[in-house]
């Protein structure tokens, strides 16, 4: 007999107010997500929305296998206790919903468990997505359900509207729900080093500086913001000291390990390492002008061209997308690699790199779909760094 886990949640902004639910069904043996659903309910209470999420989850599980055993996990103490038979159901709006929930499976096939809210973040996210869609006058769509949508809001605030996005696809066509969830890369630039405020070239061929005290504080603030979101499933970092330190602080807070990826390192700026832009213009004007005009040009003394960096980042992107389909992964990297991820996703020319501002400890996000399309969901967000 198969066994499913149903995680469900509901919410109301006003109680009663604009309400919605979210639910996900998993295979109990493997933890694999089998299906998810969400719906905007109009004006309703929190408890009604939670019950509607439960009903939707049970119906989704029943559609997969009506003979399966189902273990329901919710952070609503009220719903769990009432459906377990330990508390009476008195409210007239909830009685018919409880009756409907009990009718979907035979009672002996369903068990209930209360869990803390932080363990029910997937269903909570879906419920908020449904409410966001309803407020905009739209229907929730599984093709738009990605962890990047959570990250794309100011990380210190509750998201109430959808972030702007650029979706790279064939004109008039967008990725279909049956393509599955994308690989979502949350791109974190490392925190400040002593060289950052002075805007000195700091690539992979320089002094390899550590984070400053400000940089460590930025990493801790980022870690707390990402922990509140609860969407990151893996952490991958450039091999340089500043990215490893930033990643370690975040990963420790999230309870994850850090994987090092050589392809995420910063560009090697050759003889310009440690210099400011003005100093490079003073001492190497011809090389600098060539570098700004031609992506194939190298910094003085060798180093790496923008074209070579783009080739490296594209190969790294393809490898990580294949390895993390359907997952949300934090990539801790540097200015040029992150800008290059965004440039390639948008199909923008190389000179667009000079038109992007990327702050220390900022977050960007790009989702990659199975059909090869990419969606830039966020760029240079620093709201989580505010006190």
Secondary structure, DSSP 8 states (H G I E B T S, - for coil): --EEEEEEEEEEETTTEEEEEEEEEEETTT--EEEEEEEEEEEE-HHHHHHHHHHHHHHHHHHH-TT-EEEEEES-HHHHHHHTTSS----HHHHHHHHHHHHHS-GGGEEEEE--GGG-HHHHHHHHHHHHHHHTT----GGG--HHHHHTS-TTS---S----EEESSTT----GGG---EEEEEEE---BTTTTTTB---TTS----B-HHHHHHHHHHHHHHHHHT---EEEE-SSHHHHHHHHHHHHHHT--EEE-GGG-----GGGTT-BHHHHHHH-HHHHHHHHH-TT---TTS---HHHHHHHHHHHHHHHHHHSTT-EEEEEE-HHHHHHHHHHHHT--GGGGGG----TT-EEEEEE-TTS-EEEEEEEE-GGG--
